[in-house]
Amino acid sequence: MERSYYVATANRFEHAPALEGEHEADVVVIGGGYTGLHAALNAVEKGFSVILLEAGRIGWGASGRNGGQMIPGWRKGASELIAAYGEGRAKTLFDLALEARALTLDRIARHAIACDAIVNGHMTLAAKRNDLHWMHNEADVLARVMNYPNARVLDANEALSHVSASGFHGGLLDEGGGHLHPLNYALGLAAAARAGGVSLYENARVTRLDTGNGVIAHTERGRVRARFGVLACDALIDGLETRIAKRIMPVANYLIATEPLSAPLPISNHLAVSDSRFVVNYFRMSADNRLIFGGGERYTPAPPADIRAFVRRHMARMFPQLADVRVDYAWGGLVSITMSRLPHIGRFGDLFFAHGYSGLGVLIPALAGKVLTEAMAGTAERFDVLADLAPPEFPGGAGLRSPLYVLGMLWYAMRDRL
């Protein structure tokens, strides 16, 4: 994380102290990423006293190092949601995803968060000619069933006019998408939470949770006793709560940022872009005209010896004109996916949790943080809608997740090539 472009361009943020001694609050939040920060903000706005504990530094997990892409919806498209749940429930879920987008943009505006947020659209490039069939169907279902007219299919020439990448057959453009500086967004949420009365602590790794009567979070040098707890650790949960670890898979993602580029830029109009491969590549321009590129196939969770070289070859395959540009930053880390690619949101008594966003973790946490605190305050209808999406456990549980992940990546990488 310390080698990332985001850290190099981070806004000033006064670090929080470590936790020492005994503390009490209405809500203890464990994890200083988007989910934890949104939960803390919503809880303090409802009148709860809130303590947030971050094991390392605020925003230095997946929230602060991701691709920064704001993609409306869920990892499952509208057609997939209808096939799984029927039109009525799928429309409810899609409306909730749009609310997540609105909540995110509202937080940025309300708290004047300087995070280079741009809403000029997100494009999914068609890696295979047949992808255009499902893209046309998706745009039709979005407009007709979801009442969302902002998506349209571009042919190969139209897509190329926006993205100077090789080997694509068109694309699906969602004009409601965009991108932001993820670390500055997280730090802005943390500053807003602090200003609102949330007590923030860094370097306060929770080593044990007691949930028999309320929630007690233990750290090496302190303890927080609370009426409610929020577990918002995503892929970094380790063994803190074994009951949910079986439903997520920690996977690694890696990104690079080039030197500032001169015109003509490889992406016009500051679109956020990804491709339709299962092993997805995703990219965008930064505020200072660097290409931020993420993706590539990695069959084990262990990082490559040279992240810069690992990601560069994938970038050069897609953008041959950039094969010789200087790469100034390279970084990576773990995120989590689920079997269903839908998030895992729920509760164990007074301990609430949300994680497993499966690549769509920029917008959805704003919704998750809101519905968790609604449930704490006694209104659980929307929480129940999301809790009903609980993904199945990975076959073999936590012990066999990694070898099965390797096999799955090999299989889908082969399909991408065929």
N, C-alpha and C positions, 0 to 999 in steps of 0.2 A: 504493500500500500504506500509506503514512504517514497517509492520510486514513480508514483503515478503523476500524470499531468494535473489531476485534480488537487493533490496536495500542493503542488508547485504553484497553483493559482487559487488557493483557498482564501476565503475572507478571514479577517482577524476574528478570533474566537477565544475568549478567556476560559482557560481550562478549569474544570471542576476539581474539587479535592477528592481524595479517597475517603471512604466511609470508615469512621472509627466510633466505637461505643454503641450504646443502645438508642434506637430511634423508633418512633411510632408514626403511622400515617393511615389515612383511609385506604390508600392504594399504593402498592409497591410495584413498580414497573422494572422488569429485568430485560435490558437490552436498549441501547441508544441508537437504533436505526429508525427508519421511517415508521414502522409499526409501533414501536415503543414511544416514540416522540408524539405521534398522532394520538395514541391512547392517553398519554400524559396530558396533552393539551386539552383534549375533550373532557377528561376527568376533572381537571382543575376548573374548567369553565362550568362544570356542573356543580361546583362547590365542594368537591372532594379535596382533601389534602393529599399531595402526591410526592413520593420519593422515587427517583429513577436511578437505577444502578447499571453502570456500563463496565464490562470487564476490562476494556482497553480504553480507547478514546472515542468520543461521540462521533458517529458517522463513519468509523473506519472499518466497518464490515461491508457486506454487499451493498448497503445503501449508499456508501460513499465512493464506491469504485466501479459501479456498473456502467453500461453504455449510455445511460441518461435518456433513453427513448421513452416518450410518453405515447403509449399505444392504447387507444380506447378498446374496451372489451375484455374478454378472457382469453386464455391460451386456446381454448376451444372456440372455433368460430360460431357464428349464428346458426348455420346449418347443422353443425354438430350438436349444439345445445338443443335444438328442436328434436333431432333424432334421439337424444338421450332422455329428454324431459318433457317433450310436447311443447306446443307453441305458447301456451299460457305461462308456464313456469319459465320457459326460455326467455320470454319477453320480460318477465320480472327480473331475472338475473341480468339481462342486458341493460335494463334501466338502472340497476344498482351499479353496474360497471360505469355507466355514463355519470352517475352521481359521484363515483370515485374521481373521475376526471374533473368534474365541477368543484369538488371539495379541494382537490390539489391546487387548482388554479386560484380558488378563493383564498386559500392559505397564503399563497405566494403574494397575491395582491394585498390582502389585509395586513400582512406583517411586513410588507415591502421587502421581500426576500430577494436579494440580488443574486440570481442564479442563472442568468442568461437564458431564461425561458422563452422559447419561440414556438408558436403554434402555427406552423405552415404546412403541416401534413406529414403522414408516414406512408411510405411506399413499400410493399412487398414485391420483390422482383420474382418473375416466373423463371425458375431454373430449368423447367421442362416445358415443352410446348403444351402438353396436356394440362399443366397447371392453370392455363387460361380458362379451361372449362369450369373448374370449381370456383375460380375467381369471379367469372360472370354470374354463376349461381349465387355466390356469397353476396355480391353487390345487389342482386335482385332481392334476396331474402332480407338483407338489411333494410332496404327501402320499403319493401312491401309488408313485412311482418314486424320488423323492429321500429318502423317509422324513423329510419336513420338514412337520410338521402345523401350523406356526405362521402360515400365510397363509389368509385368508378374504375373501370378497367381501361388501361392504356395499352395500345399495341406496341410492338417492339420499337418503332421509330419514336413514338411519343415518350416511352420510358427512357430511351437513349438521350432524348433532349433534356431530361432532368438528371440522369445519372450516367456518366461516361464510363460504364463498366461493360466488360465483354461477356458474351455467352448467355444472354438472357432474351426471353421471347415476349416480354411485355411486363405488366405489373398491375397490382391493385393499389390504387391511391386512396387513402383515407384522409380527407382534409381536416379531420378533427384531431389528428395526431400532432406530435411535436417532439421537442427535446429540451433538456436543461443540463446544468452543471450539477451532478448529483451530490457531491460533497457539500457545495455551498447551499444547496437546498436543505440538506440534513442539518447543517450548522445554523441556518436560518430558523428552522423549526425549533432547534434547541434554544436559540436565543429568545424566541417567542415564548417557549415553555418557561424558561427562567424568569422572564419578565412577568409572566402570568402567575408566578408563585410556586412553580415546580422546583423541588430541591434536587439538583443534579449532582451525581457522584461518578467520577471516572476511576479507572484502575481499581474497581470494586467488584471483582469476580465473585459471583454467588457460587458457593461450594455445596450448599445443601438447602433444600426447601422442606419445611414442615407445613402440612396442609390439614392437620387434624381439626384445628379450630382457627379459622381465618388462614392467613398465610404468614409464615416467618421465613425470611430470607437471611441466610447466614453468609457472611464473607469472612476473610481471614482475620480482620480486625474489628468487625462490627456485626450488628444484627438489626434488621428492620421487622417490626411486628405490624401487620396491616390487616384490615378487614378483607380486602381483595388483593389479588396479585395478577399481573399480566406477564406472561412469558413470551418474549419477543426476540428470540435468539436465532431463529432460522437455522441455517446450516451449522452454526457454531454452538448448538445446544449441547454437544458432547453427551455426557451421561447424566445431565441434570434432571431430565424427566424421561425415563425409558419408555413410558407408555405412548409417547408420540414420536420417538425416534424411529420406530419401525415404519412410519408412514411417510417419511421423507428420505430422499437420497441426496447427500452432499455431492455436488459435482463442481468441477473447476472451470472457470472462464478466464480468458486472458485477452488483454487489450494493448494496443500501441497508439501513440500519437506521433504524427510526423512533424517535421519542421513546418513553419507557416508556409503555405503554398500561395503562389501567384496565379493570376487568371491565365487561362480558363480553369476554374475550379472543377474537380471531378463530380461535385454534386451542386446543382443549382438551387436557388431559393431556400437554402438551409433546410432541406427535407431531412427527416430521419428515415433511414432505409435499412431493410433487412432482406434476406432472400428466402425462398420457399423450401430450402433443403431442411431435412430433419436435423442435421448438424449445422445449425444456422450460423451465417455470417451477418454482422450488423455493423453499420457505420454511419457517420454523420460528420459535418464540419463543426469545429469549435468556433467560439466567438472571435478568435484570432486566426481563423482560416487554416487550422491544422485538420487533417483527416484523422478522426478517432475511429479505429477499426478493431472489432472484436470477433472472435470465432476461431474456427479451425477444429479439427478432430483431435481429441486427446482421449486415449483409451484407459487411462488410469487417473485417479485423483491426484497423484503426485505431480508437482510442477515440472515443466521441461527445464533442462539445464540452462537454456538461453531463451527466455520468453520473447525477446526482441526478434530473434531469428525464426522462432517457431511461428509467430503471427505474421511476420513480414512476408513469408512465402505465400501465405493465403491472400494477403492484400495484393501482392504483385500478380498473382494469377487472375485476380478480378480487375485490377487496375494496372495493366502492363506499363502504362505511361509513368507510373510512380515507382517502378522497380528500383530506381537508383536514388530516390529521395532519402534524406536523412531521417532516421527515427530517433526522436528525442526522449521519449518516455515509453516504458514497458512495465506492466503490472498485472496482477491477477489475484484470484482467491476463490473461495468456495461460495456457491449459492445452493439452493435446494430445489428439487423437483419432486413431484408426486406421481404415483402411478396413473392417475386420471388427468394430470396436468392442471387440476383445479386446486385451489388452496385448502389447507387444513385449518379450520377455524372451529373452536369449541371451548369446553370448560371441563374441569374436574372439580366439582364443588365450587369453591371461591377462587380457584385458579383458572384464569382465562388464557387463551393462547391463539396465535394466528401466525402461520408461516406456510412455506411451500408454494410460493407464487409462480414458480416454474418459468421464469424469464419475464414475467409481467409485474415486477415488483416496484415500479415507480409510482403508478397511480393507485392500485388496489389497496395499499396500506392505509390510505386516507379513509377509505370506507371501513376497513377492518377496525381501525382505532376508534371510529365513531360507534359502530354497532357493539363493540365490546363494552364501552362505557354506557351505552343505552341499556344493555342487559344488567350491568351493575346497578343502575338506577331503577330497575324494575320493569323496563319495557324490552321484551326479548323477541318480539315477532320477527324483526329483520335479522337479528342474530341467529334465530332458529332457521331461517331460510338458508343462510350461509353454512351453518353447522351441518345441515342436511347434505351438504356436498362432500362430507368427509371421505377422503380417498381410501382405498383399501391398503392394507399393509403390503409391503414388498414381499414377494415369495422368499421364504427362508429367514425373514426378519432381518435385523441389523447385521447379523453375521455373514449373510450371503449377498448383501446388497452390492458390494463392490465387484465381485466376480461376475455377477449377473449384469451389472452395468457395463462392464467391459464387453461381454458378449452382445449386449443390445446395441452398443455403439458400433461395433464391427458390422453387425447385420444392417443397421440403418445407413451407415456410411457406404456399404456396398450398394444398397438400394439407391442412394443418391447418385451413384456413378452409372447405374444401368439405364 
